[in-house]
Amino acid sequence: MKLTFKTVIILCFTFYCTDTASQVKSAQIDSIINTTVKNDGPGAIVFIKQKGKVLYKKAFGKANIENNVDMDIKNSFNIGSISKEFTAISILQLLEKGKLSLNDALNSYIPNYSKNGDNIKIKHLLSHTSGLKSHTDTIWANTDARNYFESSKEVLNYFKNDTIKFEAGKNHDYCNLNFNILAYIVEKASGMEYADYVDENIFKPLGMTNSYVPDEGQVIPNLATGYELKNNAIVYARYHSISQTRGSSSIHSTVEDLSKWYDGLMSSKVISRENLIKAWTPFTLNNGKKSVYGYGFYSDQKFNKTAIFHNGFIFGYSISDMYFPEDDLLILVVSNISDINVINTNTLLFDITSSIYKNEITELTTSLLDSYIGTYIMNQGFKAEIFREGLQLLIAVDGGKANELFPETETLFMVKDFPAKVEFTPSTNEGNMGIVLSMGSDRFEGVKE
């Protein structure tokens, strides 16, 4: 039987194959974190849970540097784009209640918002395939991010930009505006403010008593101070108005509450199993190929297992979550600095996961790895450099930052910090090694020069 992604997800709900508890080594995880997180600098929290049992939870560094306050497992954070998970599930709840359809057009909720608004459906907003242009760039971060708005509609009108990058459903292109619009649709379909809806339909049913969609200026209990890196110095994070991030990045929570979130998803307390599978299944593009994103969640294969994940980066905070349905294993890494050069929660999460699943990572010989080393000329005109440090392969594209590669098979590797794959293939071009770089439906082929 050929297993589709949907079949794998269904099986994951039925039984769990592996108990990783014996593979979680506290000292090893401590070592991974301590190589990055300094005792007197911004902090981090790591939380690992499987089958209802907390396997590891520990705080590192400072929640507030100036007052020498240690990070604590109870500290709250802005969870950034992980808020999109909650917005997506809110939309699917309203689908179950018959309040909307995933094929409803954007223009039916906001008339004339876009010249392509009749073709942009709710499903395109959920999967980041709308083609709408994002407004959250560097210029926005330093200027308009400070502006306060009374309502979701005001935000959407202020940042309206009718530049269409592509036909709806053609490509995956991550865009915060999609989820700002979805928050407004939640309000229109439910008749409630977005914050009230999430509180009544998700936080309260799951007992998430330390989670908030805050009002502007609201005091969040136990909130860790957010930091950034500026001119090589750690400083307070820039102010931004959370009125602009409803739906995309506004939720504040704790790691313990986020573990309740995943417990609630898996136990069907807030959404049916059928619709959770929809959220966790990669979206099918117009050409029939699969994206790497479902509805509010990334979905990919990691360590030969189905992995559901997301990350969030917002002024002063960063967070990464990864959940393996097959093993009912949740890993959370959260920090109170939003600069990856200081603390990269994605990298830490990947290193922790690698240590847990290390027995399932393919080990390769140096001679095989050496056969992959070299510069590859891609058909699209750029270059990809493959090199080795010890038994670790790395890839750098067009002279950019090198990323580590981890083997799934002798020829297929996953990229450490991205939902991307690298596959090496024998080439018919005078016997030279070939390479395929892929992320979702996007494929780039090349040959070693």
C-alpha positions as CSV (number, residue, x, y, z in Angstrom):
1,M,0.0,0.0,0.0
2,K,1.3,3.4,-0.9
3,L,1.1,5.8,2.0
4,T,0.0,9.3,1.3
5,F,0.7,12.1,3.8
6,K,-3.0,12.0,4.8
7,T,-2.8,8.3,5.4
8,V,0.3,8.7,7.6
9,I,-1.5,11.4,9.6
10,I,-4.6,9.2,10.1
11,L,-2.3,6.3,11.3
12,C,-0.6,8.7,13.7
13,F,-3.9,9.3,15.4
14,T,-4.5,5.6,15.7
15,F,-1.4,4.4,17.4
16,Y,2.0,5.6,18.5
17,C,5.0,3.4,17.4
18,T,7.9,4.7,19.4
19,D,8.6,5.7,23.0
20,T,11.4,8.2,22.9
21,A,11.5,8.7,26.7
22,S,14.7,6.7,27.1
23,Q,16.3,8.7,24.4
24,V,15.9,12.1,26.1
25,K,19.1,12.7,27.9
26,S,18.9,15.7,30.1
27,A,22.7,16.3,30.3
28,Q,22.9,16.2,26.5
29,I,20.2,18.8,26.1
30,D,21.7,20.9,28.8
31,S,25.0,20.9,26.8
32,I,23.2,21.9,23.6
33,I,21.6,24.9,25.2
34,N,24.6,25.9,27.3
35,T,26.8,26.3,24.2
36,T,24.5,29.1,23.0
37,V,22.6,30.6,26.0
38,K,24.7,32.6,28.4
39,N,23.9,32.7,32.1
40,D,24.0,36.5,32.1
41,G,22.3,37.1,28.8
42,P,18.8,36.7,27.2
43,G,17.3,33.3,28.1
44,A,15.6,30.3,26.7
45,I,13.2,27.6,27.8
46,V,13.1,24.0,26.5
47,F,10.0,21.9,27.1
48,I,9.6,18.3,25.9
49,K,6.5,16.2,26.4
50,Q,5.4,12.8,25.2
51,K,2.2,10.9,25.8
52,G,1.2,13.2,28.6
53,K,4.5,12.9,30.4
54,V,6.9,15.9,30.6
55,L,10.3,14.5,29.8
56,Y,12.3,17.7,30.1
57,K,11.6,21.3,31.1
58,K,14.3,23.8,32.0
59,A,14.9,27.5,31.8
60,F,18.3,29.1,31.0
61,G,19.7,32.7,31.1
62,K,17.8,35.8,32.2
63,A,14.2,36.9,31.9
64,N,15.4,40.4,32.6
65,I,19.1,41.2,32.3
66,E,19.0,44.6,34.0
67,N,17.4,43.4,37.2
68,N,19.3,40.0,37.1
69,V,16.0,38.0,37.0
70,D,16.5,34.4,36.0
71,M,14.4,32.9,33.3
72,D,11.6,30.6,34.8
73,I,9.5,27.9,33.2
74,K,6.4,30.1,34.1
75,N,7.6,33.1,32.1
76,S,5.3,34.3,29.3
77,F,6.4,35.3,25.7
78,N,4.9,36.7,22.6
79,I,4.8,33.6,20.5
80,G,4.9,35.5,17.2
81,S,3.8,33.5,14.2
82,I,2.8,30.5,16.1
83,S,-0.3,32.6,16.7
84,K,-1.2,31.5,13.1
85,E,-1.9,28.0,14.4
86,F,-4.7,29.4,16.6
87,T,-6.1,31.6,13.9
88,A,-6.2,28.7,11.5
89,I,-8.0,26.4,14.0
90,S,-10.5,29.3,14.7
91,I,-11.4,29.4,11.0
92,L,-11.8,25.6,10.9
93,Q,-14.0,25.7,14.0
94,L,-16.2,28.2,12.2
95,L,-16.2,25.9,9.2
96,E,-17.6,23.1,11.5
97,K,-20.3,25.5,12.8
98,G,-21.4,26.3,9.2
99,K,-20.4,29.9,9.6
100,L,-18.1,30.0,6.6
101,S,-16.7,27.9,3.7
102,L,-13.0,27.5,2.8
103,N,-14.0,28.5,-0.7
104,D,-15.5,31.8,0.4
105,A,-13.9,34.7,-1.6
106,L,-11.9,37.5,0.0
107,N,-14.2,40.1,-1.6
108,S,-17.2,38.6,0.1
109,Y,-15.8,39.7,3.5
110,I,-14.0,42.9,2.3
111,P,-15.5,44.1,-0.9
112,N,-13.1,45.4,-3.5
113,Y,-10.1,44.8,-1.2
114,S,-8.2,43.3,-4.1
115,K,-8.6,43.1,-7.9
116,N,-8.1,39.4,-7.5
117,G,-10.4,39.2,-4.4
118,D,-13.0,37.0,-6.1
119,N,-10.3,34.4,-6.8
120,I,-8.6,34.5,-3.4
121,K,-10.4,32.1,-1.2
122,I,-10.1,31.5,2.6
123,K,-8.1,28.3,1.8
124,H,-5.5,30.5,0.0
125,L,-5.2,32.8,3.0
126,L,-4.7,29.8,5.3
127,S,-2.0,28.2,3.1
128,H,-0.1,31.4,2.2
129,T,-1.0,30.9,-1.5
130,S,-3.1,34.0,-1.9
131,G,-0.5,35.9,-4.0
132,L,-1.0,39.1,-1.8
133,K,2.0,41.2,-1.1
134,S,3.2,41.4,2.4
135,H,3.8,44.7,4.3
136,T,6.0,43.4,7.1
137,D,9.4,44.3,5.8
138,T,12.4,46.2,7.3
139,I,10.9,49.6,6.5
140,W,7.6,48.6,8.3
141,A,9.6,47.3,11.3
142,N,11.3,50.7,11.8
143,T,8.3,53.0,11.0
144,D,4.7,51.9,10.6
145,A,5.0,49.0,13.2
146,R,4.5,51.6,15.9
147,N,1.1,52.7,14.7
148,Y,-1.9,51.9,16.8
149,F,-5.3,50.8,15.2
150,E,-8.6,50.5,16.9
151,S,-9.9,47.6,14.7
152,S,-8.8,44.8,12.4
153,K,-10.5,46.5,9.5
154,E,-8.5,49.7,10.1
155,V,-5.2,47.7,9.9
156,L,-6.3,46.0,6.7
157,N,-7.3,49.3,5.1
158,Y,-4.1,51.1,6.1
159,F,-1.8,48.4,4.7
160,K,-3.9,47.6,1.6
161,N,-1.6,47.0,-1.4
162,D,-3.2,45.7,-4.5
163,T,0.0,44.3,-5.9
164,I,-0.7,40.7,-6.9
165,K,2.5,38.6,-7.0
166,F,0.9,35.5,-8.6
167,E,-2.5,33.8,-9.3
168,A,-4.1,32.5,-6.1
169,G,-3.1,28.9,-5.5
170,K,-0.1,29.0,-7.8
171,N,2.7,29.3,-5.2
172,H,3.4,29.3,-1.5
173,D,4.6,32.7,-0.4
174,Y,4.6,33.4,3.4
175,C,2.7,36.6,4.1
176,N,1.5,37.9,7.5
177,L,-1.3,39.9,5.8
178,N,-3.1,36.6,5.0
179,F,-3.6,36.0,8.7
180,N,-4.5,39.6,9.5
181,I,-7.3,39.1,7.1
182,L,-8.3,35.8,8.6
183,A,-8.6,37.4,12.0
184,Y,-11.1,39.9,10.5
185,I,-13.0,37.0,8.9
186,V,-13.2,35.3,12.3
187,E,-14.8,38.5,13.6
188,K,-17.2,38.8,10.7
189,A,-18.2,35.1,10.8
190,S,-18.5,34.8,14.6
191,G,-19.8,38.2,15.5
192,M,-17.1,38.4,18.2
193,E,-13.8,40.3,18.6
194,Y,-10.9,38.1,17.5
195,A,-9.4,38.1,21.1
196,D,-12.8,37.2,22.6
197,Y,-13.3,34.4,20.2
198,V,-9.9,32.8,20.8
199,D,-10.3,33.1,24.5
200,E,-13.8,31.6,24.6
201,N,-13.3,28.8,22.0
202,I,-9.7,27.8,22.6
203,F,-8.0,29.1,25.7
204,K,-10.8,28.5,28.2
205,P,-11.8,25.0,26.9
206,L,-8.2,23.9,27.1
207,G,-7.4,25.5,30.4
208,M,-4.8,27.8,28.9
209,T,-5.1,30.3,31.8
210,N,-1.8,32.0,31.0
211,S,-2.5,32.8,27.4
212,Y,-3.8,36.1,26.0
213,V,-4.6,38.0,22.9
214,P,-3.7,41.2,24.7
215,D,-5.1,44.7,24.3
216,E,-2.6,47.5,23.6
217,G,-0.6,48.1,26.8
218,Q,-2.1,45.2,28.7
219,V,0.1,43.9,31.5
220,I,1.0,40.2,30.8
221,P,1.8,38.3,34.0
222,N,5.4,36.9,34.2
223,L,6.3,38.4,30.8
224,A,10.0,37.9,30.0
225,T,11.6,41.2,28.8
226,G,12.2,41.1,25.0
227,Y,15.6,42.0,23.6
228,E,17.3,42.6,20.2
229,L,20.8,43.0,19.0
230,K,21.8,46.4,17.8
231,N,25.4,47.4,16.9
232,N,26.6,44.2,18.5
233,A,24.9,45.2,21.8
234,I,21.9,43.6,23.4
235,V,19.2,46.2,23.9
236,Y,15.5,46.4,24.7
237,A,13.4,45.3,21.7
238,R,11.8,48.0,19.6
239,Y,8.2,49.0,20.4
240,H,5.5,47.7,18.1
241,S,1.8,48.0,18.2
242,I,0.2,44.6,18.8
243,S,-3.0,46.0,17.3
244,Q,-1.4,45.3,13.9
245,T,-0.7,41.7,14.5
246,R,-4.1,40.3,15.3
247,G,-4.3,36.8,13.7
248,S,-0.6,36.7,12.7
249,S,1.6,37.3,15.7
250,S,-0.3,38.7,18.7
251,I,-0.8,35.8,21.2
252,H,1.2,35.6,24.4
253,S,1.6,32.3,26.2
254,T,3.8,30.0,28.2
255,V,5.4,26.6,27.2
256,E,3.1,24.8,29.6
257,D,0.0,26.4,28.0
258,L,1.3,25.5,24.6
259,S,1.6,21.9,25.6
260,K,-2.1,22.1,26.5
261,W,-2.7,23.4,23.0
262,Y,-1.2,20.3,21.4
263,D,-3.0,18.0,23.9
264,G,-6.2,19.7,23.0
265,L,-5.6,19.3,19.2
266,M,-4.8,15.6,19.5
267,S,-7.8,14.9,21.8
268,S,-10.2,16.7,19.5
269,K,-11.3,19.1,22.2
270,V,-11.3,22.2,20.0
271,I,-11.4,20.8,16.4
272,S,-12.5,17.5,14.8
273,R,-9.9,15.0,13.8
274,E,-11.0,15.4,10.1
275,N,-10.3,19.1,10.1
276,L,-7.1,18.8,12.1
277,I,-5.8,16.5,9.3
278,K,-6.8,19.2,6.8
279,A,-4.7,21.7,8.8
280,W,-1.7,19.4,8.9
281,T,-1.8,18.2,5.3
282,P,0.4,20.1,2.8
283,F,-1.7,22.3,0.6
284,T,-2.2,21.2,-3.1
285,L,-1.2,23.9,-5.5
286,N,-2.9,24.6,-8.8
287,N,-0.4,22.4,-10.7
288,G,-1.2,19.4,-8.4
289,K,2.1,19.6,-6.5
290,K,2.3,19.8,-2.7
291,S,3.3,22.9,-0.7
292,V,5.2,22.6,2.6
293,Y,2.4,24.4,4.5
294,G,-1.1,23.3,5.4
295,Y,-3.5,25.6,7.2
296,G,-1.5,27.4,9.8
297,F,1.1,24.7,10.2
298,Y,4.2,23.5,8.3
299,S,4.1,19.8,7.4
300,D,7.1,17.8,6.3
301,Q,9.2,14.7,6.9
302,K,11.9,15.0,9.6
303,F,14.0,12.1,10.7
304,N,11.9,9.8,8.5
305,K,8.8,10.8,10.5
306,T,5.9,13.2,9.9
307,A,6.7,16.5,11.6
308,I,4.3,19.4,12.3
309,F,6.0,22.6,13.1
310,H,6.1,26.4,13.0
311,N,8.3,29.2,14.3
312,G,7.7,32.7,15.4
313,F,10.0,35.8,15.3
314,I,8.6,39.1,16.6
315,F,10.2,42.1,18.2
316,G,12.1,40.7,21.2
317,Y,11.0,37.1,21.1
318,S,11.5,33.9,19.1
319,I,10.0,30.5,19.4
320,S,10.0,27.2,17.6
321,D,7.7,24.2,18.0
322,M,7.8,20.7,16.5
323,Y,5.4,17.9,17.0
324,F,5.7,14.3,15.9
325,P,2.2,12.7,15.8
326,E,3.6,9.2,15.3
327,D,5.3,9.4,18.6
328,D,3.1,12.0,20.3
329,L,6.2,14.0,21.0
330,L,6.2,17.8,21.4
331,I,9.4,19.9,21.6
332,L,9.3,23.6,22.3
333,V,12.1,26.1,22.4
334,V,11.4,29.7,23.3
335,S,13.7,32.7,23.8
336,N,13.4,36.4,24.8
337,I,15.7,37.7,22.0
338,S,14.7,37.9,18.4
339,D,18.2,37.8,16.8
340,I,19.3,34.5,15.5
341,N,22.9,35.5,15.8
342,V,22.5,35.4,19.6
343,I,20.0,32.6,20.1
344,N,18.5,30.6,17.2
345,T,15.5,28.6,18.5
346,N,15.2,26.7,15.2
347,T,18.8,25.5,15.4
348,L,18.4,24.6,19.1
349,L,15.2,22.7,18.4
350,F,16.8,20.8,15.5
351,D,19.9,19.9,17.5
352,I,17.7,18.7,20.4
353,T,15.5,16.6,18.0
354,S,18.7,15.2,16.4
355,S,19.9,14.1,19.8
356,I,16.6,12.3,20.5
357,Y,16.4,10.6,17.1
358,K,20.1,10.1,16.7
359,N,19.8,6.3,16.4
360,E,17.5,6.8,13.4
361,I,19.9,9.1,11.4
362,T,21.8,7.3,8.6
363,E,25.5,7.2,9.1
364,L,27.6,7.7,5.9
365,T,31.2,7.0,5.1
366,T,33.7,9.8,4.4
367,S,34.3,8.5,0.9
368,L,30.6,8.8,0.0
369,L,30.4,12.3,1.5
370,D,33.5,13.4,-0.4
371,S,31.8,12.3,-3.6
372,Y,29.2,15.0,-3.0
373,I,31.6,17.8,-2.2
374,G,32.0,20.6,-4.9
375,T,30.3,23.5,-6.6
376,Y,27.0,22.8,-8.4
377,I,25.8,25.0,-11.3
378,M,22.0,25.2,-11.1
379,N,19.8,25.4,-14.1
380,Q,18.3,28.6,-12.7
381,G,21.7,30.3,-12.9
382,F,22.9,30.3,-9.2
383,K,25.5,28.1,-7.6
384,A,25.3,25.7,-4.6
385,E,28.5,24.8,-2.7
386,I,28.7,21.5,-0.9
387,F,31.5,21.0,1.6
388,R,32.3,18.9,4.6
389,E,33.4,19.5,8.2
390,G,34.2,16.1,9.7
391,L,31.3,13.9,9.0
392,Q,29.0,16.9,8.6
393,L,27.9,18.0,5.1
394,L,27.0,21.7,4.6
395,I,25.4,23.7,1.8
396,A,25.8,27.4,0.9
397,V,23.8,28.9,-1.9
398,D,25.4,31.8,-3.9
399,G,27.9,32.5,-1.1
400,G,25.2,32.8,1.5
401,K,25.2,31.3,5.1
402,A,26.1,27.7,5.2
403,N,23.4,25.3,6.5
404,E,24.0,21.8,7.9
405,L,22.6,18.8,6.1
406,F,21.3,15.7,7.8
407,P,20.9,12.4,6.0
408,E,17.6,10.6,5.6
409,T,19.1,8.1,3.2
410,E,22.5,7.8,1.5
411,T,21.5,10.3,-1.2
412,L,18.7,12.4,0.4
413,F,19.4,15.1,3.1
414,M,17.3,17.5,5.0
415,V,18.4,21.1,5.5
416,K,18.8,22.0,9.2
417,D,16.9,25.3,9.5
418,F,14.5,25.1,6.6
419,P,11.7,22.7,5.3
420,A,14.0,21.9,2.4
421,K,15.7,18.8,1.0
422,V,18.9,18.2,-0.9
423,E,19.2,15.1,-3.1
424,F,22.3,13.9,-4.9
425,T,21.9,12.0,-8.1
426,P,24.2,10.4,-10.6
427,S,24.3,12.6,-13.7
428,T,24.3,11.6,-17.4
429,N,26.4,14.7,-18.0
430,E,29.8,13.1,-18.5
431,G,29.3,11.2,-15.2
432,N,29.2,14.3,-13.0
433,M,27.2,14.2,-9.8
434,G,23.8,15.9,-10.0
435,I,21.9,17.7,-7.3
436,V,18.2,18.6,-6.7
437,L,17.3,21.3,-4.2
438,S,13.6,21.1,-3.2
439,M,11.2,22.9,-0.9
440,G,7.6,21.8,-1.3
441,S,6.8,21.9,-4.9
442,D,9.8,24.0,-5.9
443,R,12.7,22.0,-7.4
444,F,16.0,23.3,-8.6
445,E,18.3,21.0,-10.5
446,G,22.1,21.3,-11.2
447,V,25.3,19.5,-12.0
448,K,28.7,19.5,-10.3
449,E,31.2,21.6,-12.3
